[in-house]
């Protein structure tokens, strides 16, 4: 699924509000697309080289920070929505993935939505990540993981080799 075509599927029907957080933008491909409709956004990327590349791609239009999604440097309730695209499998353990989910929940305002996507396991996906971190997220159990950290109205949908998810912070 091409990025330009995948974002509408992931974000279909979601109001991202006025201050968007993107976790794990990588080189900033989605960041540039998101910024067209969401001028107030912040991206947090753990990899220094990718953070630099992302910042170069979006220039001064988006605040790009080098940081860790498992320990976000923001106040509780700072963002109206948060997104992440095809990055959760790069978080090195399920425990750390769940910590990232807790942190995103913490920095969202009540009513804020967390939405994103990730790839499902396949041989090709495994080969592509042979020398890279790959802790595949099981979409069949991911909704429960989102609920366990406090998200409500959770939805997980699968398509081909990917899945999308969304949940809302209610309190």
DOVEX-418772 format. One record per residue (C-alpha): residue in three letters; x, y, z. Coordinates in steps of 0.1 Angstrom, whole numbers, plus 5000, padded with zeros to 4 digits. Layout:
AlaXYZ
...
! end
This chain:
Unk500050005000
Unk501550334989
Unk501850605016
Unk499750854997
Unk496950594994
Unk497350445029
Unk496950765049
Unk493350825039
Unk492550465049
Unk494250495082
Unk492750845090
Unk489350805074
Unk486650975095
Unk489151095122
Unk489251455134
Unk492951515144
Unk492151855160
Unk494452145162
Unk497752005175
Unk498951675161
Unk501751455175
Unk503551205151
Unk505550935168
Unk508350775148
Unk508250965115
Unk511350805102
Unk512551015072
Unk509351225073
Unk507451085044
Unk504051095061
Unk504951415080
Unk505051615048
Unk501651475037
Unk500051525071
Unk501351885074
Unk499351985043
Unk496051955064
Unk497551995099
Unk499852295101
Unk500352265139
Unk502251935145
Unk505251795163
Unk507151485153
Unk509351275176
Unk511951045162
Unk514450835182
Unk516950785154
Unk519151095151
Unk519951055114
Unk516251005106
Unk515251305127
Unk517651515107
Unk516351385074
Unk512751445085
Unk513551795096
Unk515351865063
Unk512251735044
Unk509751955063
Unk512152245070
Unk510752485097
Unk507152395091
Unk507052115116
Unk508752085149
Unk510851765147
Unk512451645179
Unk514851365186
Unk513251175213
Unk511950845226
Unk508250755222
Unk508350555254
Unk509250875274
Unk507651175256
Unk508851525267
Unk505351675268
Unk502851765295
Unk499751545300
Unk496951645276
Unk499251845253
Unk497951705220
Unk494551685203
Unk495651365184
Unk498551135178
Unk499550915149
Unk502250665140
Unk502650485107
Unk504550155102
Unk506850205131
Unk505650005161
Unk507449695149
Unk510749885153
Unk510149925190
Unk512449645204
Unk509949465228
Unk506249435234
Unk506849585269
Unk508349895253
Unk505649905227
Unk503049915255
Unk505050185273
Unk504850395241
Unk501050335240
Unk500850455277
Unk502950765268
Unk500750855238
Unk497650815260
Unk499151045286
Unk499951325262
Unk496551325245
Unk493751555256
Unk490551385267
Unk488651305235
Unk492051285216
Unk492451005191
Unk495450785186
Unk495550635151
Unk498050455130
Unk499050155110
Unk501649875109
Unk502649585088
Unk501549235094
Unk504048945093
Unk505048795060
Unk508148625048
Unk508948925026
Unk508449155056
Unk510848925076
Unk513448935049
Unk513249305046
Unk513949335083
Unk516549065085
Unk519249305100
Unk516849545117
Unk514649545148
Unk511349375141
Unk508949295169
Unk505749225149
Unk502549355164
Unk499649105163
Unk496649295151
Unk494349035167
Unk495549125202
Unk496349495196
Unk492949625204
Unk493149475239
Unk496549625244
Unk495249965235
Unk492349915259
Unk494749805287
Unk496450145286
Unk493250335288
Unk492050385252
Unk488250345244
Unk486350315212
Unk489150095199
Unk489049965164
Unk491649745146
Unk491049665109
Unk493249435087
Unk493849465050
Unk496349275029
Unk499749295047
Unk498749585070
Unk496449685097
Unk495150015110
Unk494150105145
Unk492450385165
Unk491450455200
Unk490250755220
Unk491450895254
Unk488250935274
Unk489751075307
! end
